[in-house]
Amino acid sequence: MQKIIQHVVGKDGINRDLVLLLVIGGLYSLGIFLSNTFVNVYLWKQAGDYLTIAMYNLAIFLFQPTTFIFAGKIAKKVDRIIVLRLGVIFLSLFFLFVLIIGEKAATFNFLLGSLLGIGYGFYWLAFNVLTFEITEPETRDFFNGFLGILQSFGGMVAPLSAGFIIANLPDNIGYTTIFTISFLLFIGAVSASFFLKRRQAEGDFYFRRVLEERKQNNNWKRILNAHIFQGLREGIFTFVITIWIYLVTNSELALGMFNLYFSGLSFVFYFLATKYIKPHSRKKAILFGSVILYFSLIIILFQLSYVSLIIYGILIGIAYPIINVPYFSLTYDVIGKAWKAKELRVEYIVVRELYVNIGRVVSILVFIGGVTLIEAEKIIPVLLLVFGTGHLFIYFFIKDIYLKSIPNKETLVKYQMTDEKNR
């Protein structure tokens, strides 16, 4: 397989570990897109209120950064592959637990969110560190472009297939089926991890020192502030749009179709963005994509219908690649030029994750307060308009980032480019 990929893409330096990491990332994406898209709807059908959904997502975003810190600490003490394996195991346990409790899932919403957050924390810490270690500047553009394509393909096929299965099987048998398939996909990812070359850890964990580095490094401070505003948008958009699609259509298949349009456009534009957005045009691309992203929100707030939601899905499918490819490239260039970046790359990744989740938690806490005090139908559009500006604020922080030198080739490192949070 390694030789086939090298022949197709015409790149040297594509080793077995890189291919295995792509396989693991692909299996993860399929498992998450197949089921997690529908967990919010599954909980909604049981509870019928926004607070249950919000508490489930709050647990995810509370436990994800906490686990990131813990995972970062143990990643400096043990093999990174073990940390990756722990992440996939916890994600497997999440789906296994959903299968066991079935129609009582809404009662255990916070516990379910906790399991998923822990799984995300272990998985993404290890995946990001392994990406640093396994890829080189010459292969990162290929790695991230190919993984983005895999994710977008999974985002097209998996939710649509899941929606079709749920719509055509009685009662909750459809949900049981897709949760079972996801569980098996994660077991496959765990199995694939045993073929990765062991990567021995070394050094102490200097989390607090890297956190304080923002006082010395203005570029690091600006990129962290940008990540807070990224999180502010992601927090409530993670679940509100999904619930709205279901409320408008009363159909899981319609939700699958929405994801087909969204991921289909992402599939094309991640490829184009990876190929054509160069380092000198990153900031303009982020601004352009952010304007499209906010404009798409106006469409559904003026007229909420399935057609307007599909148009929204198409627009964000275009916008996110235009934003994410240069944004995360810039993030890793900032980290790469920061103090002791090579020795402390784990700590830099952990601190960045902490900041993006601060934004997510704040967003959901405000949402919980809003729907508790004011009728949901009235306050939610206002909250979407306010927090929807998050990516516009990203531009105002990154526009003042200047790096002494920028590599000739795009230096991309993957960070959940098309995952389930990007809605």
N, C-alpha and C positions, 0 to 999 in steps of 0.2 A: 504493500500500500504506500509505503514511504517513497519508493522509486516511482510509482505511478504518479503521485502528486508532484514530485520533482519534475517529471517529464511534462506533465500538463501545464504547470505554472512556469516552468523554466527557471526555477530558483535552486541554488545550491544552499547547503546549510540546513535543510529540512531534515531533522533527525527523528529517530523513533519516538523519543519523549515528546517532541512537539506534536507529532501525529496523535499519540495517545492522549495528550492534553486536549486536543481538538475533539477526539472521540468522547472523552469525559464531559467536555463542555456541551457537545451536541446532545448526549443522553440527558444531561441536566436540563437543558433547554426544553427538550421534548417532554420530560416529566413534569416540569413546572407549567409549561404552556398548556399541556393536556388537562391538568386538573386545577391548578391554582387560580386560573381564570374564573373557574366556576365555584370556588369555595365561598366567596362572598355571596353569590346567589343562593347557594346551598344553605348558608346561615340565614339569609334573608327569608327564604321560604319557611324556615322553622320559627324564626322570631318575629319577622315583619317590622323591625324598627332599626333606625340608623345607629342607635347607641350600641347595640350588640355588635354590629359590623365595625364601628369605630373602636371599640374596646379590643376586638380581635386584632386590628391593624396596629393599635397603640402598643399592644404586647410585642408584636413583631419588631417595631422600631425601638422599643426599650431594650429588648434582649439582644438584638443584633449588634449594636455598638458595644454593649457590655461583654458579649461573647468575643467580639473582635479584639478587645483589650486582653482578655484572658487567652484567646487563641494566639495573639501576637507574642505574649509572654512565653507560652509553651513552644511556639514555633522557633524560639531562640534556644530552646533546651532539647527538643526532640526533632526527629525527621519531619520535614514539611508535609510529606506524603501522608503521615499519620493524621495530621491536622485536616487535610483534605478529606481523608477517609471518615473522620469523625463528623464532618459536615454532612456528607452524603448519608451516613448512618442516621443522624438526627432527622434529616429530611425524609428518610424511609420510615422512621418511627412516627413522624407526623401523619403520613398517609395511612400507616397501619393503625394508628389510634383513631383516625377518622372512620376507618372501616369497622373498627370494633364498637365504637359508641353510636355510630349511625345517626338515628333521628334525635339523639340527645346532644348533638354537636354544638348547638347554640348555647347550651348550658355550660359547656366547657370551652367557650370562645377564647377566654384569656389564656387558658392552658394550651390550647391549640396554637395560638399566636406565639406563645413563648417557645414551643418546640420548633416552629418554623423560623423564628428569629435566631435561635441558637444554631439551627442548621445553616441558615444564611451566613451567620458570623464565621463559623468554622470554615465553611466552603469558600467564601469569597476572599477571606484572608489568605488561605492557602493558594487559591487559584491565582490571585494577583501576584503573590510572591513567586510562585512557580513560573508565571509568565515572564517576570523579570529575569529569572535564572535560566529558563529553558530557551527563550528567544534572544536574538541579537538585534541590534538596530537594523540590520539588513533583512531580517525575517519578520520583524514585528508588524510591518505594514501588511504582509501576506497573512500572518496569523490572525490579526484582528479583522481584516477584511473577510477572510474565509470564515471565521467564527461568527462574524456579523451576518454573513450569508446563511450559515447553518441556523442561527437563531431566528432570522427572518423566515426561513423556510419552515422551521418548527412552529413559528407563530402563525403561519398561514394554514398549515395542515392540521396541527394538533387541536386547536380550539374548534375548528370546523368539524373535524371528525368526532370530537367529544360532544359537541352540540347535536350532531346527527344521532349519536348513540343515545344520549339522554332523551331526545325527542321521540325516539322510536322504541324505547323500552319502558315498560310500565313501572309506576311508583318510583322507588329510588334505586331500582336495579341498574339504571344507566349510570348514576353517580357511583355506585359500588363498582361497576365495571371500569370506569376511567380511573378511579382511585387505585384499583388493583393494578392496572397497567402502569401507572406512574410508580407505584411501589416496586414493580419488577424492573422498570427502567433504572431506578436508583440502585437496585441490587446489581444491575449490569455495570453501572458507573463504579461502584465499589470494587467489583471484580477487575475492571480495567486498571484501576489504580495500583493493583499488585504487580503490574508489569512495568511501572515507572521505576527508573533508577533512583535508588535511595539518595537523599540529599541531607547530609549531616548538618545539624545546626551548630552555631557557635556564637559566643558573645553574650553580654547581658542585655536586658531589656530597658532602654532609656526612653520610656514613654513620656515622662514629665519633661525631660530635657528637650525633646522634639516639639512638645506642646509649647514650651517657652520660646522656641526658636522663632515664632511669629513676631516676637518683640525685636529680634535682630534682623530678620529677613522680611522686607516689605512684600516681595513677590509671594512668599509663603503665606503671609497674612492675608493678602488680597485673594489668593486662590481659596483659602479656607472660608473667608467671608462669602465668596461666590457659592461655595458648596452649601452653606446654610440656606441661601435663597433657592438653590436647586431643591433642597429638601422641603422647603416651605410649600412649593408647588406639588411635589410628589406625595406629600402626606395625605391630603384628602382626595386628590385626583386618583389615587390608587384604587379607591373603591366606589366613589360617587358615580363616575361615568358608567361603570359596569352595572350598578344598581339601576341607573336611569334607563339604560338600554333594555334591561329586563322589564322594568315597569312600563315602558312604552310599548314593548312588543309581547310581553309575557311568553317569551320563547328563548330557550337556550341556544337553539339553532341560529337565531338572529344575532345573538352575541358572538357565536362562532363566525358568522358572516362579517361582522364588524371587524373582528381580528384578522380575517382574511384580507380585507381591504387595507387595514393598517399595516400589517406585516408584508403584504405584497408590495406596497409602495416603499416600505423600509428596505426590503430586499434589493430593490433597484437602486435606491438612493444611497444606501451604505456603500454599494459598489462604486457609484459615481463619486461620492464624497471622498472615499479613500483614494480614488484615482486622481481627482482634479483639485481638491482643496490643498493648497500648498502652505508651508509655514507663514509666508508673508501675508496670506489672505485669511488667516484663521479668525482674527477678531471681527472682520467684516462678515464672514460667514456665520459666526455666532449671533451677531446682531440681526442679520437677515432671517436666520432660522427662528430666532426668538420673536420677531414681529409676526411671522407666519403662525407660530404657535399661539400667540395671544389673539390674533385675528380669528383663528379657528374657534376659540371659545365664544366669541361674540355671536357666531352663527347659531350655536345651540341655545344660547341664552335668550335670543330674540324669538326663536321658533323651535321649540323642542318637539321633534318628530324623528321617526326612524331615518328618513331621508337626510335631515340635517345632521343626525349623528353619524351617518355614513360619510357625509362630506367632511365632518370633523375628523373622522378616522383617516380619511385620505390625506387631509392637510397635515395632521400630526405625523403621519407616515413619511411625509416629505420633510417636515421640519426637524424631527429628532436626529436623523443622520447628519443634516447640515450643521446642527448644533454640536452633537456629541463627538463626532470624529475630531474636529479641531479642539474642542473643549478638553477632552480627556488627553489628547496629545499634549496640549499646553500644560495640563496638570502634571503630567509625568516629566515634561521638560523642566518644570519648576522644581519638582522633587529631585530630578537628576542633577541639578546644579546647586542643590541645597547643601548645607553643612553635613559632611560625612554621609552622603546619600547612599553610597555603596554598602557601608557597614550597618546603616540604620534604616534601610528601605522598609523593613517590617514596621518600624515605629511610624514612619511617614504615612504608610498606608492606613494604619490604625487611627492616627489622628485625623486624617481626611475623612474616614468613615464616621468617626465621632461627630464631626461637624455637620455632615450631610444629614445624620440622624437627629441631631439637635433641631434642625429645621423641620423634619418630618414630625417629630414629637410635638413641637410647638403648634404646628398646623392642626394636628388631630386634637390636641387639648383645647384649642380655640373652637374647633368644630363641635366638640362635646359640650362645651359651655354654651355655644350658640344654639344648638338644637334643644338644649335643656331649657333655655330661657325664652326662646322665640320659636314660633312654628317653623318646622323644617323647610317647608315649601317656600317660605319667605326669606329665611336666612341663608340657605345653601347657595342660591345664585350670587348673593353679595360676597360670600366667602370665596366662591370660585373666581369672581372678578378680582378680589384683592390678592389672593394667593397665586392666581394665574399669572401675575406679573413677575413671578420668581425668576424666570429665565431672562427677562429684560434686565433685571438688576445684576444678573451674572455679568452681562456685558460691561456695565458701569464699573465693576471691580476689575475685570481682566483687561480692560482697555489701557490701564496704566502699568501693566506687567511688561517689563522689557528684559530680555535675556541677552547677555553679551554676545553669544553666538548661537546660531540655530543650525542644527544638522541639515545637510542637503536633502536627506531623505526623511520622509514622514516617520516619526518615531511614535508609533501608537502602542498603547498597552490597554488591554481590554478591561472595561469596568462596567458590566451590566448594561451594555449599550442598548439592547432591545428587550430588556427583561420585562417582567410583569408590572413593574412600577411605572413604566413610560406610557401613560395614557392621558 
